[in-house]
């Protein structure tokens, strides 16, 4: 890439076109077309940026400590912060913090996901609770039956005493 610039001859004031091939700085020689003076020049080109737009940003990625799946938390708006996410693969709940715009992620805590065994254990526990409740109900009914019999016996005794 070459750009065209011009310099002014210090002897006669003639404007001389210079083609710059090396950026941002360089040097060269040129002969003035007007007065014939041989000139040496050095240059440096500076660039001024007038507008900068964000095209994309990296997302925070959180590795699940249970199954090692990498979960995408999304973009962050702050250099440091914290968040919570549920692992897409195993369902573990993960709390984490990030720094350096999400480049450094640390797991603060996580909840183990429920497994099929846990579900079966819960089902077994529920069945046991229901059985215990049924047993309690049966015992209550048996107790009521005994109380009714005792009341009947008491009433019979009173009738006998009245006679």
OpenMM code with the backbone's topology and positions (N, CA, C; nanometers):
from openmm import Vec3, app, unit

residues = "UNK UNK UNK UNK UNK UNK UNK UNK UNK UNK UNK UNK UNK UNK UNK UNK UNK UNK UNK UNK UNK UNK UNK UNK UNK UNK UNK UNK UNK UNK UNK UNK UNK UNK UNK UNK UNK UNK UNK UNK UNK UNK UNK UNK UNK UNK UNK UNK UNK UNK UNK UNK UNK UNK UNK UNK UNK UNK UNK UNK UNK UNK UNK UNK UNK UNK UNK UNK UNK UNK UNK UNK UNK UNK UNK UNK UNK UNK UNK UNK UNK UNK UNK UNK UNK UNK UNK UNK UNK UNK UNK UNK UNK UNK UNK UNK UNK UNK UNK UNK UNK UNK UNK UNK UNK UNK UNK UNK UNK UNK UNK UNK UNK UNK UNK UNK UNK UNK UNK UNK UNK UNK UNK UNK UNK UNK UNK UNK UNK UNK UNK UNK UNK UNK UNK UNK UNK UNK UNK UNK UNK UNK UNK UNK UNK UNK UNK UNK UNK UNK UNK UNK UNK UNK UNK UNK UNK UNK UNK UNK UNK UNK UNK".split()
positions = [
    Vec3(0.0842, -0.1171, 0.0000),
    Vec3(0.0000, 0.0000, 0.0000),
    Vec3(0.0885, 0.1231, 0.0000),
    Vec3(0.0613, 0.2162, -0.0883),
    Vec3(0.1385, 0.3402, -0.0901),
    Vec3(0.0430, 0.4586, -0.0868),
    Vec3(0.0880, 0.5627, -0.0190),
    Vec3(0.0105, 0.6858, -0.0095),
    Vec3(0.0923, 0.7990, -0.0684),
    Vec3(0.0236, 0.8977, -0.1265),
    Vec3(0.0913, 1.0146, -0.1845),
    Vec3(0.0888, 1.1303, -0.0851),
    Vec3(0.2069, 1.1878, -0.0635),
    Vec3(0.2219, 1.3055, 0.0220),
    Vec3(0.3043, 1.4061, -0.0564),
    Vec3(0.3135, 1.5259, -0.0044),
    Vec3(0.3984, 1.6254, -0.0713),
    Vec3(0.4821, 1.6995, 0.0318),
    Vec3(0.6011, 1.7436, -0.0152),
    Vec3(0.6880, 1.8255, 0.0683),
    Vec3(0.7201, 1.9523, -0.0094),
    Vec3(0.7629, 2.0530, 0.0640),
    Vec3(0.8005, 2.1799, 0.0001),
    Vec3(0.9528, 2.1879, -0.0049),
    Vec3(1.0074, 2.2200, -0.1247),
    Vec3(1.1527, 2.2340, -0.1414),
    Vec3(1.1992, 2.3548, -0.0596),
    Vec3(1.2953, 2.3341, 0.0318),
    Vec3(1.3415, 2.4452, 0.1145),
    Vec3(1.4202, 2.5506, 0.0336),
    Vec3(1.4641, 2.5172, -0.0860),
    Vec3(1.5419, 2.6133, -0.1676),
    Vec3(1.4514, 2.7038, -0.2478),
    Vec3(1.3500, 2.6445, -0.3205),
    Vec3(1.2696, 2.7261, -0.4101),
    Vec3(1.1215, 2.7314, -0.3736),
    Vec3(1.0787, 2.6479, -0.2776),
    Vec3(0.9388, 2.6485, -0.2367),
    Vec3(0.8473, 2.5641, -0.3234),
    Vec3(0.9047, 2.4946, -0.4210),
    Vec3(0.8264, 2.4086, -0.5093),
    Vec3(0.7672, 2.2922, -0.4278),
    Vec3(0.6436, 2.2533, -0.4587),
    Vec3(0.5800, 2.1390, -0.3928),
    Vec3(0.6183, 2.0124, -0.4696),
    Vec3(0.6759, 1.9146, -0.3954),
    Vec3(0.7247, 1.7921, -0.4573),
    Vec3(0.6417, 1.6749, -0.4028),
    Vec3(0.5889, 1.5916, -0.4944),
    Vec3(0.5093, 1.4750, -0.4541),
    Vec3(0.6028, 1.3625, -0.4106),
    Vec3(0.5685, 1.3033, -0.2952),
    Vec3(0.6457, 1.1925, -0.2393),
    Vec3(0.5520, 1.0719, -0.2281),
    Vec3(0.5958, 0.9571, -0.2697),
    Vec3(0.5194, 0.8335, -0.2531),
    Vec3(0.5789, 0.7593, -0.1341),
    Vec3(0.4928, 0.7354, -0.0353),
    Vec3(0.5359, 0.6698, 0.0880),
    Vec3(0.4927, 0.5241, 0.0808),
    Vec3(0.5934, 0.4336, 0.0828),
    Vec3(0.5657, 0.2908, 0.0767),
    Vec3(0.5739, 0.2236, 0.2140),
    Vec3(0.6527, 0.2783, 0.3033),
    Vec3(0.6733, 0.2165, 0.4335),
    Vec3(0.6048, 0.3000, 0.5403),
    Vec3(0.5174, 0.2371, 0.6168),
    Vec3(0.4515, 0.3069, 0.7265),
    Vec3(0.4930, 0.2388, 0.8565),
    Vec3(0.4969, 0.3016, 0.9654),
    Vec3(0.4583, 0.4397, 0.9910),
    Vec3(0.5711, 0.5405, 0.9734),
    Vec3(0.6971, 0.4922, 0.9473),
    Vec3(0.8041, 0.5898, 0.9285),
    Vec3(0.9051, 0.5385, 0.8269),
    Vec3(0.9839, 0.6321, 0.7771),
    Vec3(1.0834, 0.5938, 0.6778),
    Vec3(1.1645, 0.7168, 0.6352),
    Vec3(1.2427, 0.7014, 0.5276),
    Vec3(1.3234, 0.8126, 0.4752),
    Vec3(1.3477, 0.7891, 0.3269),
    Vec3(1.3980, 0.8919, 0.2605),
    Vec3(1.4251, 0.8794, 0.1186),
    Vec3(1.4934, 1.0047, 0.0648),
    Vec3(1.5215, 1.0038, -0.0674),
    Vec3(1.5778, 1.1215, -0.1341),
    Vec3(1.4951, 1.1497, -0.2578),
    Vec3(1.4928, 1.2769, -0.2971),
    Vec3(1.4186, 1.3200, -0.4148),
    Vec3(1.4889, 1.4423, -0.4744),
    Vec3(1.4760, 1.4612, -0.6062),
    Vec3(1.5325, 1.5800, -0.6725),
    Vec3(1.4186, 1.6736, -0.7059),
    Vec3(1.4373, 1.8010, -0.6734),
    Vec3(1.3342, 1.9013, -0.7005),
    Vec3(1.3280, 1.9266, -0.8509),
    Vec3(1.2076, 1.9184, -0.9081),
    Vec3(1.1885, 1.9406, -1.0513),
    Vec3(1.2114, 2.0865, -1.0898),
    Vec3(1.1959, 2.1768, -0.9967),
    Vec3(1.2033, 2.3207, -1.0242),
    Vec3(1.3481, 2.3716, -1.0210),
    Vec3(1.4220, 2.3447, -0.9128),
    Vec3(1.5559, 2.4017, -0.8983),
    Vec3(1.6676, 2.2997, -0.9068),
    Vec3(1.6349, 2.1681, -0.9110),
    Vec3(1.7351, 2.0633, -0.9253),
    Vec3(1.8039, 2.0236, -0.7960),
    Vec3(1.7620, 2.0796, -0.6830),
    Vec3(1.8259, 2.0450, -0.5553),
    Vec3(1.7920, 1.9004, -0.5197),
    Vec3(1.8933, 1.8300, -0.4719),
    Vec3(1.8692, 1.6952, -0.4243),
    Vec3(1.8377, 1.7044, -0.2746),
    Vec3(1.7217, 1.6477, -0.2387),
    Vec3(1.6728, 1.6608, -0.1010),
    Vec3(1.6655, 1.5235, -0.0338),
    Vec3(1.6962, 1.5217, 0.0956),
    Vec3(1.6776, 1.4019, 0.1773),
    Vec3(1.5653, 1.4316, 0.2762),
    Vec3(1.4780, 1.3340, 0.2964),
    Vec3(1.3649, 1.3558, 0.3890),
    Vec3(1.3471, 1.2330, 0.4794),
    Vec3(1.2895, 1.2577, 0.5938),
    Vec3(1.2467, 1.1546, 0.6882),
    Vec3(1.0989, 1.1815, 0.7174),
    Vec3(1.0270, 1.0785, 0.7399),
    Vec3(0.8840, 1.0975, 0.7688),
    Vec3(0.8360, 0.9989, 0.8739),
    Vec3(0.7278, 1.0381, 0.9350),
    Vec3(0.6511, 0.9471, 1.0203),
    Vec3(0.5047, 0.9821, 0.9997),
    Vec3(0.4236, 0.8824, 0.9936),
    Vec3(0.2814, 0.9005, 0.9694),
    Vec3(0.2083, 0.8574, 1.0956),
    Vec3(0.1241, 0.9430, 1.1448),
    Vec3(0.0440, 0.9051, 1.2613),
    Vec3(-0.1005, 0.8869, 1.2159),
    Vec3(-0.1671, 0.8030, 1.2878),
    Vec3(-0.3047, 0.7707, 1.2544),
    Vec3(-0.3926, 0.8150, 1.3709),
    Vec3(-0.5042, 0.8789, 1.3408),
    Vec3(-0.6011, 0.9185, 1.4424),
    Vec3(-0.7287, 0.8379, 1.4204),
    Vec3(-0.7702, 0.7683, 1.5233),
    Vec3(-0.8929, 0.6896, 1.5141),
    Vec3(-1.0101, 0.7785, 1.5529),
    Vec3(-1.1109, 0.7808, 1.4697),
    Vec3(-1.2249, 0.8682, 1.4950),
    Vec3(-1.3452, 0.7950, 1.5510),
    Vec3(-1.3555, 0.6618, 1.5342),
    Vec3(-1.4706, 0.5870, 1.5829),
    Vec3(-1.4312, 0.4407, 1.6022),
    Vec3(-1.4721, 0.3862, 1.7129),
    Vec3(-1.4465, 0.2452, 1.7406),
    Vec3(-1.5767, 0.1834, 1.7895),
    Vec3(-1.6205, 0.0766, 1.7244),
    Vec3(-1.7423, 0.0064, 1.7616),
    Vec3(-1.7090, -0.1367, 1.8036),
    Vec3(-1.7853, -0.1892, 1.8990),
    Vec3(-1.7678, -0.3278, 1.9420),
    Vec3(-1.8425, -0.4173, 1.8439),
    Vec3(-1.7734, -0.5097, 1.7845),
    Vec3(-1.8371, -0.6055, 1.6942),
    Vec3(-1.8863, -0.7274, 1.7702),
    Vec3(-1.8068, -0.7759, 1.8644),
    Vec3(-1.8481, -0.8900, 1.9462),
    Vec3(-1.7597, -0.8938, 2.0698),
    Vec3(-1.8049, -0.9665, 2.1696),
    Vec3(-1.7258, -0.9867, 2.2902),
    Vec3(-1.7310, -1.1357, 2.3244),
    Vec3(-1.6271, -1.1855, 2.3904),
    Vec3(-1.6313, -1.3264, 2.4286),
    Vec3(-1.7337, -1.3478, 2.5396),
    Vec3(-1.7857, -1.4680, 2.5477),
    Vec3(-1.8822, -1.5011, 2.6515),
    Vec3(-1.8111, -1.5696, 2.7671),
    Vec3(-1.8734, -1.5648, 2.8835),
    Vec3(-1.8192, -1.6329, 3.0009),
    Vec3(-1.8569, -1.7800, 2.9895),
    Vec3(-1.7573, -1.8653, 3.0001),
    Vec3(-1.7797, -2.0091, 2.9944),
    Vec3(-1.7507, -2.0681, 3.1322),
    Vec3(-1.8448, -2.1509, 3.1804),
    Vec3(-1.8342, -2.2109, 3.3129),
    Vec3(-1.8291, -2.3627, 3.2977),
    Vec3(-1.7195, -2.4229, 3.3452),
    Vec3(-1.7073, -2.5683, 3.3380),
    Vec3(-1.7727, -2.6304, 3.4605),
    Vec3(-1.8631, -2.7231, 3.4375),
    Vec3(-1.9358, -2.7907, 3.5452),
    Vec3(-1.8388, -2.8775, 3.6245),
    Vec3(-1.8333, -2.8616, 3.7578),
    Vec3(-1.7427, -2.9440, 3.8382),
    Vec3(-1.7913, -3.0882, 3.8531),
    Vec3(-1.9160, -3.1163, 3.8139),
    Vec3(-1.9694, -3.2520, 3.8263),
    Vec3(-1.9410, -3.3326, 3.7000),
    Vec3(-1.9777, -3.2763, 3.5823),
    Vec3(-1.9657, -3.3542, 3.4586),
    Vec3(-1.8661, -3.2959, 3.3584),
    Vec3(-1.8016, -3.1826, 3.3913),
    Vec3(-1.7013, -3.1156, 3.3079),
    Vec3(-1.7578, -3.0561, 3.1796),
    Vec3(-1.8888, -3.0456, 3.1663),
    Vec3(-1.9481, -2.9798, 3.0505),
    Vec3(-1.9199, -2.8299, 3.0585),
    Vec3(-1.8870, -2.7671, 2.9452),
    Vec3(-1.8638, -2.6235, 2.9410),
    Vec3(-1.9954, -2.5553, 2.9063),
    Vec3(-2.0436, -2.4715, 2.9990),
    Vec3(-2.1707, -2.4012, 2.9846),
    Vec3(-2.1452, -2.2560, 2.9495),
    Vec3(-2.2238, -2.2024, 2.8583),
    Vec3(-2.2103, -2.0644, 2.8135),
    Vec3(-2.3011, -1.9763, 2.8987),
    Vec3(-2.2407, -1.8876, 2.9799),
    Vec3(-2.3182, -1.7965, 3.0649),
    Vec3(-2.3642, -1.6744, 2.9860),
    Vec3(-2.2926, -1.6400, 2.8805),
    Vec3(-2.3277, -1.5240, 2.7995),
    Vec3(-2.2276, -1.4112, 2.8200),
    Vec3(-2.2591, -1.2971, 2.7596),
    Vec3(-2.1720, -1.1805, 2.7693),
    Vec3(-2.1907, -1.1120, 2.9039),
    Vec3(-2.0841, -1.0494, 2.9524),
    Vec3(-2.0905, -0.9741, 3.0773),
    Vec3(-2.0642, -0.8274, 3.0482),
    Vec3(-2.1203, -0.7415, 3.1307),
    Vec3(-2.1076, -0.5976, 3.1124),
    Vec3(-2.0077, -0.5351, 3.2093),
    Vec3(-1.9513, -0.6171, 3.2993),
    Vec3(-1.8609, -0.5658, 3.4012),
    Vec3(-1.7322, -0.6475, 3.4039),
    Vec3(-1.6249, -0.5846, 3.4508),
    Vec3(-1.4962, -0.6534, 3.4573),
    Vec3(-1.4994, -0.7695, 3.5558),
    Vec3(-1.5707, -0.7516, 3.6689),
    Vec3(-1.5834, -0.8578, 3.7681),
    Vec3(-1.7300, -0.8742, 3.8049),
    Vec3(-1.7649, -0.9931, 3.8528),
    Vec3(-1.9027, -1.0154, 3.8943),
    Vec3(-1.9239, -1.1598, 3.9338),
    Vec3(-2.0510, -1.1944, 3.9513),
    Vec3(-2.0855, -1.3316, 3.9893),
    Vec3(-2.2148, -1.3709, 3.9207),
    Vec3(-2.2383, -1.5012, 3.9169),
    Vec3(-2.3593, -1.5495, 3.8527),
    Vec3(-2.3914, -1.6903, 3.8965),
    Vec3(-2.5079, -1.7346, 3.8515),
    Vec3(-2.5519, -1.8716, 3.8780),
    Vec3(-2.6013, -1.9306, 3.7474),
    Vec3(-2.5770, -2.0594, 3.7311),
    Vec3(-2.6174, -2.1269, 3.6078),
    Vec3(-2.6487, -2.2723, 3.6423),
    Vec3(-2.7372, -2.3319, 3.5660),
    Vec3(-2.7666, -2.4746, 3.5789),
    Vec3(-2.6998, -2.5463, 3.4628),
    Vec3(-2.6223, -2.6486, 3.4938),
    Vec3(-2.5506, -2.7226, 3.3901),
    Vec3(-2.6499, -2.7795, 3.2898),
    Vec3(-2.6209, -2.7566, 3.1623),
    Vec3(-2.7085, -2.8030, 3.0553),
    Vec3(-2.7097, -2.9547, 3.0443),
    Vec3(-2.6017, -3.0206, 3.0873),
    Vec3(-2.5936, -3.1663, 3.0742),
    Vec3(-2.6482, -3.2403, 3.1954),
    Vec3(-2.5967, -3.2068, 3.3154),
    Vec3(-2.6323, -3.2880, 3.4327),
    Vec3(-2.7309, -3.2200, 3.5261),
    Vec3(-2.7556, -3.0907, 3.5087),
    Vec3(-2.8531, -3.0210, 3.5920),
    Vec3(-2.7984, -2.9681, 3.7231),
    Vec3(-2.6672, -2.9736, 3.7434),
    Vec3(-2.6085, -2.9219, 3.8673),
    Vec3(-2.6253, -2.7702, 3.8716),
    Vec3(-2.6572, -2.7172, 3.9894),
    Vec3(-2.6642, -2.5732, 4.0086),
    Vec3(-2.5263, -2.5210, 4.0440),
    Vec3(-2.4760, -2.4208, 3.9698),
    Vec3(-2.3389, -2.3737, 3.9878),
    Vec3(-2.3407, -2.2243, 4.0180),
    Vec3(-2.2742, -2.1835, 4.1275),
    Vec3(-2.2524, -2.0422, 4.1602),
    Vec3(-2.1065, -2.0123, 4.1315),
    Vec3(-2.0795, -1.8986, 4.0661),
    Vec3(-1.9423, -1.8692, 4.0274),
    Vec3(-1.9173, -1.7192, 4.0286),
    Vec3(-1.7900, -1.6830, 4.0271),
    Vec3(-1.7480, -1.5439, 4.0133),
    Vec3(-1.6525, -1.5355, 3.8951),
    Vec3(-1.6459, -1.4156, 3.8356),
    Vec3(-1.5524, -1.3959, 3.7265),
    Vec3(-1.4759, -1.2660, 3.7477),
    Vec3(-1.3598, -1.2599, 3.6835),
    Vec3(-1.2788, -1.1388, 3.6811),
    Vec3(-1.2194, -1.1274, 3.5418),
    Vec3(-1.1513, -1.0163, 3.5177),
    Vec3(-1.0848, -0.9939, 3.3888),
    Vec3(-1.1830, -1.0138, 3.2725),
    Vec3(-1.3010, -0.9518, 3.2861),
    Vec3(-1.4049, -0.9556, 3.1826),
    Vec3(-1.4480, -1.0972, 3.1474),
    Vec3(-1.4488, -1.1845, 3.2478),
    Vec3(-1.4955, -1.3212, 3.2261),
    Vec3(-1.3880, -1.4178, 3.1812),
    Vec3(-1.2647, -1.3713, 3.1711),
    Vec3(-1.1574, -1.4604, 3.1283),
    Vec3(-1.1138, -1.5540, 3.2409),
    Vec3(-1.1275, -1.5087, 3.3673),
    Vec3(-1.0950, -1.5914, 3.4834),
    Vec3(-1.2249, -1.6225, 3.5567),
    Vec3(-1.2593, -1.7506, 3.5657),
    Vec3(-1.3832, -1.7938, 3.6302),
    Vec3(-1.3484, -1.8881, 3.7451),
    Vec3(-1.4110, -1.8643, 3.8617),
    Vec3(-1.3901, -1.9505, 3.9780),
    Vec3(-1.5255, -2.0014, 4.0269),
    Vec3(-1.5346, -2.1308, 4.0507),
    Vec3(-1.6569, -2.1917, 4.1027),
    Vec3(-1.6614, -2.1657, 4.2528),
    Vec3(-1.7709, -2.1026, 4.3003),
    Vec3(-1.7880, -2.0773, 4.4435),
    Vec3(-1.8540, -2.1963, 4.5114),
    Vec3(-1.9597, -2.2481, 4.4510),
    Vec3(-2.0296, -2.3640, 4.5074),
    Vec3(-2.1142, -2.4275, 4.3982),
    Vec3(-2.1563, -2.5508, 4.4256),
    Vec3(-2.2444, -2.6176, 4.3306),
    Vec3(-2.3304, -2.7184, 4.4055),
    Vec3(-2.4482, -2.7439, 4.3500),
    Vec3(-2.5397, -2.8429, 4.4047),
    Vec3(-2.5348, -2.9649, 4.3151),
    Vec3(-2.5163, -3.0812, 4.3769),
    Vec3(-2.5164, -3.2051, 4.2989),
    Vec3(-2.6541, -3.2216, 4.2344),
    Vec3(-2.6578, -3.2629, 4.1109),
    Vec3(-2.7874, -3.2858, 4.0464),
    Vec3(-2.8524, -3.4109, 4.1028),
    Vec3(-2.9862, -3.4159, 4.0922),
    Vec3(-3.0570, -3.5360, 4.1362),
    Vec3(-3.0346, -3.6447, 4.0329),
    Vec3(-3.0105, -3.7654, 4.0815),
    Vec3(-2.9903, -3.8789, 3.9916),
    Vec3(-3.1138, -3.9666, 3.9960),
    Vec3(-3.1202, -4.0651, 3.9079),
    Vec3(-3.2318, -4.1590, 3.9081),
    Vec3(-3.2366, -4.2334, 4.0401),
    Vec3(-3.1203, -4.2660, 4.0984),
    Vec3(-3.1164, -4.3333, 4.2277),
    Vec3(-3.1790, -4.2449, 4.3339),
    Vec3(-3.1477, -4.1113, 4.3287),
    Vec3(-3.2072, -4.0185, 4.4240),
    Vec3(-3.3583, -4.0185, 4.4083),
    Vec3(-3.4065, -4.0190, 4.2834),
    Vec3(-3.5502, -4.0210, 4.2584),
    Vec3(-3.6117, -4.1477, 4.3146),
    Vec3(-3.5420, -4.2625, 4.2949),
    Vec3(-3.5924, -4.3895, 4.3469),
    Vec3(-3.5942, -4.3868, 4.4995),
    Vec3(-3.4873, -4.3325, 4.5591),
    Vec3(-3.4817, -4.3213, 4.7049),
    Vec3(-3.5968, -4.2351, 4.7555),
    Vec3(-3.6244, -4.1231, 4.6855),
    Vec3(-3.7346, -4.0362, 4.7248),
    Vec3(-3.8666, -4.1107, 4.7129),
    Vec3(-3.8835, -4.1878, 4.6051),
    Vec3(-4.0061, -4.2659, 4.5881),
    Vec3(-4.0198, -4.3671, 4.7010),
    Vec3(-3.9086, -4.4345, 4.7347),
    Vec3(-3.9099, -4.5317, 4.8440),
    Vec3(-3.9452, -4.4622, 4.9754),
    Vec3(-3.8869, -4.3444, 4.9991),
    Vec3(-3.9163, -4.2699, 5.1208),
    Vec3(-4.0638, -4.2318, 5.1266),
    Vec3(-4.1193, -4.1875, 5.0142),
    Vec3(-4.2610, -4.1501, 5.0108),
    Vec3(-4.3488, -4.2711, 5.0384),
    Vec3(-4.3143, -4.3843, 4.9770),
    Vec3(-4.3915, -4.5061, 5.0005),
    Vec3(-4.3841, -4.5456, 5.1469),
    Vec3(-4.2662, -4.5355, 5.2076),
    Vec3(-4.2496, -4.5704, 5.3481),
    Vec3(-4.3329, -4.4772, 5.4350),
    Vec3(-4.3293, -4.3449, 5.4022),
    Vec3(-4.4097, -4.2495, 5.4775),
    Vec3(-4.5579, -4.2832, 5.4654),
    Vec3(-4.6034, -4.3154, 5.3437),
    Vec3(-4.7439, -4.3505, 5.3242),
    Vec3(-4.7796, -4.4767, 5.4020),
    Vec3(-4.6894, -4.5768, 5.4006),
    Vec3(-4.7128, -4.6998, 5.4763),
    Vec3(-4.7210, -4.6687, 5.6250),
    Vec3(-4.6303, -4.5832, 5.6734),
    Vec3(-4.6308, -4.5452, 5.8152),
    Vec3(-4.7605, -4.4739, 5.8502),
    Vec3(-4.8070, -4.3842, 5.7611),
    Vec3(-4.9327, -4.3136, 5.7854),
    Vec3(-5.0487, -4.4130, 5.7891),
    Vec3(-5.0517, -4.5088, 5.6953),
    Vec3(-5.1570, -4.6097, 5.6935),
    Vec3(-5.1534, -4.6918, 5.8225),
    Vec3(-5.0333, -4.7278, 5.8660),
    Vec3(-5.0172, -4.8053, 5.9881),
    Vec3(-5.0684, -4.7250, 6.1070),
    Vec3(-5.0331, -4.5942, 6.1106),
    Vec3(-5.0809, -4.5078, 6.2185),
    Vec3(-5.2322, -4.5009, 6.2171),
    Vec3(-5.2912, -4.4873, 6.0964),
    Vec3(-5.4367, -4.4823, 6.0840),
    Vec3(-5.4979, -4.6113, 6.1354),
    Vec3(-5.4372, -4.7256, 6.0996),
    Vec3(-5.4875, -4.8552, 6.1460),
    Vec3(-5.4796, -4.8631, 6.2978),
    Vec3(-5.3689, -4.8161, 6.3543),
    Vec3(-5.3529, -4.8181, 6.4992),
    Vec3(-5.4562, -4.7275, 6.5648),
    Vec3(-5.4800, -4.6078, 6.5041),
    Vec3(-5.5813, -4.5163, 6.5581),
    Vec3(-5.7180, -4.5829, 6.5565),
    Vec3(-5.7505, -4.6514, 6.4464),
    Vec3(-5.8793, -4.7196, 6.4372),
    Vec3(-5.8868, -4.8317, 6.5403),
    Vec3(-5.7789, -4.9034, 6.5595),
    Vec3(-5.7759, -5.0100, 6.6590),
    Vec3(-5.7950, -4.9508, 6.7978),
    Vec3(-5.7275, -4.8391, 6.8246),
    Vec3(-5.7429, -4.7722, 6.9536),
    Vec3(-5.8867, -4.7293, 6.9745),
    Vec3(-5.9493, -4.6739, 6.8683),
    Vec3(-6.0882, -4.6310, 6.8783),
    Vec3(-6.1778, -4.7501, 6.9072),
    Vec3(-6.1481, -4.8625, 6.8418),
    Vec3(-6.2258, -4.9839, 6.8661),
    Vec3(-6.2141, -5.0251, 7.0116),
    Vec3(-6.0944, -5.0207, 7.0676),
    Vec3(-6.0731, -5.0561, 7.2071),
    Vec3(-6.1466, -4.9588, 7.2980),
    Vec3(-6.1408, -4.8290, 7.2642),
    Vec3(-6.2103, -4.7284, 7.3448),
    Vec3(-6.3601, -4.7534, 7.3426),
    Vec3(-6.4150, -4.7869, 7.2242),
    Vec3(-6.5586, -4.8143, 7.2127),
    Vec3(-6.5965, -4.9335, 7.2998),
    Vec3(-6.5144, -5.0378, 7.2972),
    Vec3(-6.5409, -5.1574, 7.3773),
    Vec3(-6.5362, -5.1214, 7.5251),
    Vec3(-6.4379, -5.0408, 7.5644),
    Vec3(-6.4263, -4.9995, 7.7041),
    Vec3(-6.5475, -4.9178, 7.7447),
    Vec3(-6.5914, -4.8282, 7.6581),
    Vec3(-6.7093, -4.7470, 7.6891),
    Vec3(-6.8318, -4.8361, 7.7053),
    Vec3(-6.8471, -4.9329, 7.6159),
    Vec3(-6.9604, -5.0247, 7.6255),
    Vec3(-6.9549, -5.1023, 7.7563),
    Vec3(-6.8338, -5.1463, 7.7945),
    Vec3(-6.8177, -5.2202, 7.9198),
    Vec3(-6.8528, -5.1306, 8.0379),
    Vec3(-6.8085, -5.0043, 8.0326),
    Vec3(-6.8395, -4.9100, 8.1398),
    Vec3(-6.9899, -4.8898, 8.1504),
    Vec3(-7.0567, -4.8771, 8.0358),
    Vec3(-7.2013, -4.8557, 8.0351),
    Vec3(-7.2729, -4.9780, 8.0911),
    Vec3(-7.2266, -5.0964, 8.0549),
    Vec3(-7.2877, -5.2187, 8.1050),
    Vec3(-7.2713, -5.2276, 8.2561),
    Vec3(-7.1515, -5.1896, 8.3040),
    Vec3(-7.1264, -5.1921, 8.4466),
    Vec3(-7.2179, -5.0944, 8.5179),
    Vec3(-7.2417, -4.9782, 8.4614),
    Vec3(-7.3294, -4.8784, 8.5218),
    Vec3(-7.4731, -4.9325, 8.5270),
    Vec3(-7.5134, -4.9969, 8.4178),
    Vec3(-7.6490, -5.0542, 8.4140),
    Vec3(-7.6620, -5.1591, 8.5237),
    Vec3(-7.5609, -5.2400, 8.5438),
    Vec3(-7.5648, -5.3443, 8.6443),
    Vec3(-7.5726, -5.2783, 8.7822),
    Vec3(-7.4944, -5.1756, 8.8030),
    Vec3(-7.4910, -5.1062, 8.9299),
    Vec3(-7.6255, -5.0404, 8.9594),
    Vec3(-7.6916, -4.9922, 8.8563),
    Vec3(-7.8210, -4.9249, 8.8731),
    Vec3(-7.9259, -5.0246, 8.9160),
    Vec3(-7.9140, -5.1439, 8.8756),
    Vec3(-8.0134, -5.2463, 8.9085),
    Vec3(-7.9987, -5.2801, 9.0505),
] * unit.nanometer
topology = app.Topology()
chain = topology.addChain("A")
for resn in residues:
    res = topology.addResidue(resn, chain)
    for name in ("N", "CA", "C"):
        topology.addAtom(name, app.Element.getBySymbol(name[0]), res)
